[in-house]
Amino acid sequence: MKLEPVGLTEAAITQIRHIMEHKNIPTEYALRVGVKGAGCGVGFQLGFDKPKKSDLTYSIDGINILVDKKHTMYLLGITVDYYSGADAQGFTFVKDEPISAQK
């Protein structure tokens, strides 16, 4: 089983492809999902970067994703979504709900 700590919604995939195409992201770059310290918690980050030795790499629907192995525990169960509405637009990070055991 291959570890894929971060998921992408269809809306996020569409927007990421749009950015890669229209911002001339080099083909050797991939989507980096990471965390940074934010006071009492962590903040999530997205960007494009070249792979590093410390990265976990995988692909979702043709989009190559990079996650520093040190960040994996903070990103497990996170899904990246893209919201576009009259009030705001941008990427959001959603924590997947755990599956409850059937009684």
Phi and psi in radians as a Rosetta constraint file:
Dihedral C 1 N 2 CA 2 C 2 CIRCULARHARMONIC -1.600 0.35
Dihedral N 2 CA 2 C 2 N 3 CIRCULARHARMONIC 2.336 0.35
Dihedral C 2 N 3 CA 3 C 3 CIRCULARHARMONIC -1.364 0.35
Dihedral N 3 CA 3 C 3 N 4 CIRCULARHARMONIC 2.182 0.35
Dihedral C 3 N 4 CA 4 C 4 CIRCULARHARMONIC -2.234 0.35
Dihedral N 4 CA 4 C 4 N 5 CIRCULARHARMONIC 1.519 0.35
Dihedral C 4 N 5 CA 5 C 5 CIRCULARHARMONIC -1.166 0.35
Dihedral N 5 CA 5 C 5 N 6 CIRCULARHARMONIC -0.510 0.35
Dihedral C 5 N 6 CA 6 C 6 CIRCULARHARMONIC -2.054 0.35
Dihedral N 6 CA 6 C 6 N 7 CIRCULARHARMONIC 2.336 0.35
Dihedral C 6 N 7 CA 7 C 7 CIRCULARHARMONIC -1.815 0.35
Dihedral N 7 CA 7 C 7 N 8 CIRCULARHARMONIC 2.911 0.35
Dihedral C 7 N 8 CA 8 C 8 CIRCULARHARMONIC -2.270 0.35
Dihedral N 8 CA 8 C 8 N 9 CIRCULARHARMONIC 2.379 0.35
Dihedral C 8 N 9 CA 9 C 9 CIRCULARHARMONIC -1.419 0.35
Dihedral N 9 CA 9 C 9 N 10 CIRCULARHARMONIC 2.921 0.35
Dihedral C 9 N 10 CA 10 C 10 CIRCULARHARMONIC -1.053 0.35
Dihedral N 10 CA 10 C 10 N 11 CIRCULARHARMONIC -0.685 0.35
Dihedral C 10 N 11 CA 11 C 11 CIRCULARHARMONIC -1.105 0.35
Dihedral N 11 CA 11 C 11 N 12 CIRCULARHARMONIC -0.709 0.35
Dihedral C 11 N 12 CA 12 C 12 CIRCULARHARMONIC -1.156 0.35
Dihedral N 12 CA 12 C 12 N 13 CIRCULARHARMONIC -0.749 0.35
Dihedral C 12 N 13 CA 13 C 13 CIRCULARHARMONIC -1.043 0.35
Dihedral N 13 CA 13 C 13 N 14 CIRCULARHARMONIC -0.799 0.35
Dihedral C 13 N 14 CA 14 C 14 CIRCULARHARMONIC -1.040 0.35
Dihedral N 14 CA 14 C 14 N 15 CIRCULARHARMONIC -0.808 0.35
Dihedral C 14 N 15 CA 15 C 15 CIRCULARHARMONIC -1.207 0.35
Dihedral N 15 CA 15 C 15 N 16 CIRCULARHARMONIC -0.680 0.35
Dihedral C 15 N 16 CA 16 C 16 CIRCULARHARMONIC -1.094 0.35
Dihedral N 16 CA 16 C 16 N 17 CIRCULARHARMONIC -0.779 0.35
Dihedral C 16 N 17 CA 17 C 17 CIRCULARHARMONIC -1.068 0.35
Dihedral N 17 CA 17 C 17 N 18 CIRCULARHARMONIC -0.725 0.35
Dihedral C 17 N 18 CA 18 C 18 CIRCULARHARMONIC -1.051 0.35
Dihedral N 18 CA 18 C 18 N 19 CIRCULARHARMONIC -0.815 0.35
Dihedral C 18 N 19 CA 19 C 19 CIRCULARHARMONIC -1.097 0.35
Dihedral N 19 CA 19 C 19 N 20 CIRCULARHARMONIC -0.796 0.35
Dihedral C 19 N 20 CA 20 C 20 CIRCULARHARMONIC -1.058 0.35
Dihedral N 20 CA 20 C 20 N 21 CIRCULARHARMONIC -0.676 0.35
Dihedral C 20 N 21 CA 21 C 21 CIRCULARHARMONIC -1.302 0.35
Dihedral N 21 CA 21 C 21 N 22 CIRCULARHARMONIC -0.791 0.35
Dihedral C 21 N 22 CA 22 C 22 CIRCULARHARMONIC -1.548 0.35
Dihedral N 22 CA 22 C 22 N 23 CIRCULARHARMONIC -0.260 0.35
Dihedral C 22 N 23 CA 23 C 23 CIRCULARHARMONIC -1.843 0.35
Dihedral N 23 CA 23 C 23 N 24 CIRCULARHARMONIC 0.172 0.35
Dihedral C 23 N 24 CA 24 C 24 CIRCULARHARMONIC 0.913 0.35
Dihedral N 24 CA 24 C 24 N 25 CIRCULARHARMONIC 0.841 0.35
Dihedral C 24 N 25 CA 25 C 25 CIRCULARHARMONIC -1.192 0.35
Dihedral N 25 CA 25 C 25 N 26 CIRCULARHARMONIC 2.207 0.35
Dihedral C 25 N 26 CA 26 C 26 CIRCULARHARMONIC -1.011 0.35
Dihedral N 26 CA 26 C 26 N 27 CIRCULARHARMONIC 2.544 0.35
Dihedral C 26 N 27 CA 27 C 27 CIRCULARHARMONIC -1.110 0.35
Dihedral N 27 CA 27 C 27 N 28 CIRCULARHARMONIC -0.426 0.35
Dihedral C 27 N 28 CA 28 C 28 CIRCULARHARMONIC -1.420 0.35
Dihedral N 28 CA 28 C 28 N 29 CIRCULARHARMONIC -0.054 0.35
Dihedral C 28 N 29 CA 29 C 29 CIRCULARHARMONIC -1.568 0.35
Dihedral N 29 CA 29 C 29 N 30 CIRCULARHARMONIC 2.715 0.35
Dihedral C 29 N 30 CA 30 C 30 CIRCULARHARMONIC -2.359 0.35
Dihedral N 30 CA 30 C 30 N 31 CIRCULARHARMONIC 2.930 0.35
Dihedral C 30 N 31 CA 31 C 31 CIRCULARHARMONIC -1.328 0.35
Dihedral N 31 CA 31 C 31 N 32 CIRCULARHARMONIC 2.076 0.35
Dihedral C 31 N 32 CA 32 C 32 CIRCULARHARMONIC -1.702 0.35
Dihedral N 32 CA 32 C 32 N 33 CIRCULARHARMONIC 2.204 0.35
Dihedral C 32 N 33 CA 33 C 33 CIRCULARHARMONIC -1.980 0.35
Dihedral N 33 CA 33 C 33 N 34 CIRCULARHARMONIC 2.203 0.35
Dihedral C 33 N 34 CA 34 C 34 CIRCULARHARMONIC -2.576 0.35
Dihedral N 34 CA 34 C 34 N 35 CIRCULARHARMONIC -3.067 0.35
Dihedral C 34 N 35 CA 35 C 35 CIRCULARHARMONIC -2.292 0.35
Dihedral N 35 CA 35 C 35 N 36 CIRCULARHARMONIC 2.739 0.35
Dihedral C 35 N 36 CA 36 C 36 CIRCULARHARMONIC -2.426 0.35
Dihedral N 36 CA 36 C 36 N 37 CIRCULARHARMONIC 2.654 0.35
Dihedral C 36 N 37 CA 37 C 37 CIRCULARHARMONIC -1.092 0.35
Dihedral N 37 CA 37 C 37 N 38 CIRCULARHARMONIC 2.408 0.35
Dihedral C 37 N 38 CA 38 C 38 CIRCULARHARMONIC -2.459 0.35
Dihedral N 38 CA 38 C 38 N 39 CIRCULARHARMONIC 1.277 0.35
Dihedral C 38 N 39 CA 39 C 39 CIRCULARHARMONIC 1.186 0.35
Dihedral N 39 CA 39 C 39 N 40 CIRCULARHARMONIC -2.000 0.35
Dihedral C 39 N 40 CA 40 C 40 CIRCULARHARMONIC -1.489 0.35
Dihedral N 40 CA 40 C 40 N 41 CIRCULARHARMONIC -0.034 0.35
Dihedral C 40 N 41 CA 41 C 41 CIRCULARHARMONIC -2.499 0.35
Dihedral N 41 CA 41 C 41 N 42 CIRCULARHARMONIC -2.708 0.35
Dihedral C 41 N 42 CA 42 C 42 CIRCULARHARMONIC -2.179 0.35
Dihedral N 42 CA 42 C 42 N 43 CIRCULARHARMONIC 2.653 0.35
Dihedral C 42 N 43 CA 43 C 43 CIRCULARHARMONIC -1.937 0.35
Dihedral N 43 CA 43 C 43 N 44 CIRCULARHARMONIC 2.571 0.35
Dihedral C 43 N 44 CA 44 C 44 CIRCULARHARMONIC -1.652 0.35
Dihedral N 44 CA 44 C 44 N 45 CIRCULARHARMONIC 2.590 0.35
Dihedral C 44 N 45 CA 45 C 45 CIRCULARHARMONIC -2.293 0.35
Dihedral N 45 CA 45 C 45 N 46 CIRCULARHARMONIC 2.563 0.35
Dihedral C 45 N 46 CA 46 C 46 CIRCULARHARMONIC -2.254 0.35
Dihedral N 46 CA 46 C 46 N 47 CIRCULARHARMONIC 2.534 0.35
Dihedral C 46 N 47 CA 47 C 47 CIRCULARHARMONIC -3.065 0.35
Dihedral N 47 CA 47 C 47 N 48 CIRCULARHARMONIC -3.118 0.35
Dihedral C 47 N 48 CA 48 C 48 CIRCULARHARMONIC -2.009 0.35
Dihedral N 48 CA 48 C 48 N 49 CIRCULARHARMONIC 2.421 0.35
Dihedral C 48 N 49 CA 49 C 49 CIRCULARHARMONIC -2.736 0.35
Dihedral N 49 CA 49 C 49 N 50 CIRCULARHARMONIC 2.872 0.35
Dihedral C 49 N 50 CA 50 C 50 CIRCULARHARMONIC -1.475 0.35
Dihedral N 50 CA 50 C 50 N 51 CIRCULARHARMONIC 2.589 0.35
Dihedral C 50 N 51 CA 51 C 51 CIRCULARHARMONIC -1.083 0.35
Dihedral N 51 CA 51 C 51 N 52 CIRCULARHARMONIC 2.569 0.35
Dihedral C 51 N 52 CA 52 C 52 CIRCULARHARMONIC -2.113 0.35
Dihedral N 52 CA 52 C 52 N 53 CIRCULARHARMONIC 2.839 0.35
Dihedral C 52 N 53 CA 53 C 53 CIRCULARHARMONIC -1.036 0.35
Dihedral N 53 CA 53 C 53 N 54 CIRCULARHARMONIC -0.529 0.35
Dihedral C 53 N 54 CA 54 C 54 CIRCULARHARMONIC -1.498 0.35
Dihedral N 54 CA 54 C 54 N 55 CIRCULARHARMONIC 0.119 0.35
Dihedral C 54 N 55 CA 55 C 55 CIRCULARHARMONIC -1.568 0.35
Dihedral N 55 CA 55 C 55 N 56 CIRCULARHARMONIC 2.529 0.35
Dihedral C 55 N 56 CA 56 C 56 CIRCULARHARMONIC -1.597 0.35
Dihedral N 56 CA 56 C 56 N 57 CIRCULARHARMONIC 2.245 0.35
Dihedral C 56 N 57 CA 57 C 57 CIRCULARHARMONIC -2.133 0.35
Dihedral N 57 CA 57 C 57 N 58 CIRCULARHARMONIC 2.450 0.35
Dihedral C 57 N 58 CA 58 C 58 CIRCULARHARMONIC -2.767 0.35
Dihedral N 58 CA 58 C 58 N 59 CIRCULARHARMONIC 3.049 0.35
Dihedral C 58 N 59 CA 59 C 59 CIRCULARHARMONIC -2.288 0.35
Dihedral N 59 CA 59 C 59 N 60 CIRCULARHARMONIC 2.428 0.35
Dihedral C 59 N 60 CA 60 C 60 CIRCULARHARMONIC -2.189 0.35
Dihedral N 60 CA 60 C 60 N 61 CIRCULARHARMONIC 2.073 0.35
Dihedral C 60 N 61 CA 61 C 61 CIRCULARHARMONIC 0.866 0.35
Dihedral N 61 CA 61 C 61 N 62 CIRCULARHARMONIC 0.732 0.35
Dihedral C 61 N 62 CA 62 C 62 CIRCULARHARMONIC 1.470 0.35
Dihedral N 62 CA 62 C 62 N 63 CIRCULARHARMONIC -0.012 0.35
Dihedral C 62 N 63 CA 63 C 63 CIRCULARHARMONIC -1.732 0.35
Dihedral N 63 CA 63 C 63 N 64 CIRCULARHARMONIC 2.072 0.35
Dihedral C 63 N 64 CA 64 C 64 CIRCULARHARMONIC -1.350 0.35
Dihedral N 64 CA 64 C 64 N 65 CIRCULARHARMONIC 2.336 0.35
Dihedral C 64 N 65 CA 65 C 65 CIRCULARHARMONIC -2.130 0.35
Dihedral N 65 CA 65 C 65 N 66 CIRCULARHARMONIC 2.419 0.35
Dihedral C 65 N 66 CA 66 C 66 CIRCULARHARMONIC -2.050 0.35
Dihedral N 66 CA 66 C 66 N 67 CIRCULARHARMONIC 2.329 0.35
Dihedral C 66 N 67 CA 67 C 67 CIRCULARHARMONIC -2.380 0.35
Dihedral N 67 CA 67 C 67 N 68 CIRCULARHARMONIC 2.161 0.35
Dihedral C 67 N 68 CA 68 C 68 CIRCULARHARMONIC -1.092 0.35
Dihedral N 68 CA 68 C 68 N 69 CIRCULARHARMONIC 2.295 0.35
Dihedral C 68 N 69 CA 69 C 69 CIRCULARHARMONIC -0.978 0.35
Dihedral N 69 CA 69 C 69 N 70 CIRCULARHARMONIC -0.519 0.35
Dihedral C 69 N 70 CA 70 C 70 CIRCULARHARMONIC -1.191 0.35
Dihedral N 70 CA 70 C 70 N 71 CIRCULARHARMONIC -0.371 0.35
Dihedral C 70 N 71 CA 71 C 71 CIRCULARHARMONIC -1.629 0.35
Dihedral N 71 CA 71 C 71 N 72 CIRCULARHARMONIC -0.148 0.35
Dihedral C 71 N 72 CA 72 C 72 CIRCULARHARMONIC -0.943 0.35
Dihedral N 72 CA 72 C 72 N 73 CIRCULARHARMONIC -0.788 0.35
Dihedral C 72 N 73 CA 73 C 73 CIRCULARHARMONIC -1.096 0.35
Dihedral N 73 CA 73 C 73 N 74 CIRCULARHARMONIC -0.465 0.35
Dihedral C 73 N 74 CA 74 C 74 CIRCULARHARMONIC -1.462 0.35
Dihedral N 74 CA 74 C 74 N 75 CIRCULARHARMONIC -0.336 0.35
Dihedral C 74 N 75 CA 75 C 75 CIRCULARHARMONIC -1.810 0.35
Dihedral N 75 CA 75 C 75 N 76 CIRCULARHARMONIC -0.203 0.35
Dihedral C 75 N 76 CA 76 C 76 CIRCULARHARMONIC -0.986 0.35
Dihedral N 76 CA 76 C 76 N 77 CIRCULARHARMONIC 2.238 0.35
Dihedral C 76 N 77 CA 77 C 77 CIRCULARHARMONIC 1.451 0.35
Dihedral N 77 CA 77 C 77 N 78 CIRCULARHARMONIC 0.168 0.35
Dihedral C 77 N 78 CA 78 C 78 CIRCULARHARMONIC -1.656 0.35
Dihedral N 78 CA 78 C 78 N 79 CIRCULARHARMONIC 2.402 0.35
Dihedral C 78 N 79 CA 79 C 79 CIRCULARHARMONIC -2.081 0.35
Dihedral N 79 CA 79 C 79 N 80 CIRCULARHARMONIC 2.306 0.35
Dihedral C 79 N 80 CA 80 C 80 CIRCULARHARMONIC -1.557 0.35
Dihedral N 80 CA 80 C 80 N 81 CIRCULARHARMONIC 2.237 0.35
Dihedral C 80 N 81 CA 81 C 81 CIRCULARHARMONIC -2.140 0.35
Dihedral N 81 CA 81 C 81 N 82 CIRCULARHARMONIC 2.916 0.35
Dihedral C 81 N 82 CA 82 C 82 CIRCULARHARMONIC -2.233 0.35
Dihedral N 82 CA 82 C 82 N 83 CIRCULARHARMONIC 2.199 0.35
Dihedral C 82 N 83 CA 83 C 83 CIRCULARHARMONIC -1.932 0.35
Dihedral N 83 CA 83 C 83 N 84 CIRCULARHARMONIC 2.349 0.35
Dihedral C 83 N 84 CA 84 C 84 CIRCULARHARMONIC -2.410 0.35
Dihedral N 84 CA 84 C 84 N 85 CIRCULARHARMONIC 1.902 0.35
Dihedral C 84 N 85 CA 85 C 85 CIRCULARHARMONIC -2.441 0.35
Dihedral N 85 CA 85 C 85 N 86 CIRCULARHARMONIC -3.130 0.35
Dihedral C 85 N 86 CA 86 C 86 CIRCULARHARMONIC -1.161 0.35
Dihedral N 86 CA 86 C 86 N 87 CIRCULARHARMONIC -0.469 0.35
Dihedral C 86 N 87 CA 87 C 87 CIRCULARHARMONIC -1.592 0.35
Dihedral N 87 CA 87 C 87 N 88 CIRCULARHARMONIC -0.452 0.35
Dihedral C 87 N 88 CA 88 C 88 CIRCULARHARMONIC -2.978 0.35
Dihedral N 88 CA 88 C 88 N 89 CIRCULARHARMONIC 2.930 0.35
Dihedral C 88 N 89 CA 89 C 89 CIRCULARHARMONIC -2.651 0.35
Dihedral N 89 CA 89 C 89 N 90 CIRCULARHARMONIC 2.609 0.35
Dihedral C 89 N 90 CA 90 C 90 CIRCULARHARMONIC 2.680 0.35
Dihedral N 90 CA 90 C 90 N 91 CIRCULARHARMONIC 3.067 0.35
Dihedral C 90 N 91 CA 91 C 91 CIRCULARHARMONIC -1.397 0.35
Dihedral N 91 CA 91 C 91 N 92 CIRCULARHARMONIC 2.500 0.35
Dihedral C 91 N 92 CA 92 C 92 CIRCULARHARMONIC -2.237 0.35
Dihedral N 92 CA 92 C 92 N 93 CIRCULARHARMONIC 2.735 0.35
Dihedral C 92 N 93 CA 93 C 93 CIRCULARHARMONIC -2.023 0.35
Dihedral N 93 CA 93 C 93 N 94 CIRCULARHARMONIC 2.111 0.35
Dihedral C 93 N 94 CA 94 C 94 CIRCULARHARMONIC -2.033 0.35
Dihedral N 94 CA 94 C 94 N 95 CIRCULARHARMONIC 2.275 0.35
Dihedral C 94 N 95 CA 95 C 95 CIRCULARHARMONIC -1.424 0.35
Dihedral N 95 CA 95 C 95 N 96 CIRCULARHARMONIC 2.156 0.35
Dihedral C 95 N 96 CA 96 C 96 CIRCULARHARMONIC -1.128 0.35
Dihedral N 96 CA 96 C 96 N 97 CIRCULARHARMONIC 2.473 0.35
Dihedral C 96 N 97 CA 97 C 97 CIRCULARHARMONIC -1.330 0.35
Dihedral N 97 CA 97 C 97 N 98 CIRCULARHARMONIC 2.342 0.35
Dihedral C 97 N 98 CA 98 C 98 CIRCULARHARMONIC -1.143 0.35
Dihedral N 98 CA 98 C 98 N 99 CIRCULARHARMONIC 2.577 0.35
Dihedral C 98 N 99 CA 99 C 99 CIRCULARHARMONIC -1.420 0.35
Dihedral N 99 CA 99 C 99 N 100 CIRCULARHARMONIC 2.155 0.35
Dihedral C 99 N 100 CA 100 C 100 CIRCULARHARMONIC -1.363 0.35
Dihedral N 100 CA 100 C 100 N 101 CIRCULARHARMONIC 2.568 0.35
Dihedral C 100 N 101 CA 101 C 101 CIRCULARHARMONIC -1.247 0.35
Dihedral N 101 CA 101 C 101 N 102 CIRCULARHARMONIC 2.434 0.35
Dihedral C 101 N 102 CA 102 C 102 CIRCULARHARMONIC -1.280 0.35
Dihedral N 102 CA 102 C 102 N 103 CIRCULARHARMONIC 2.437 0.35
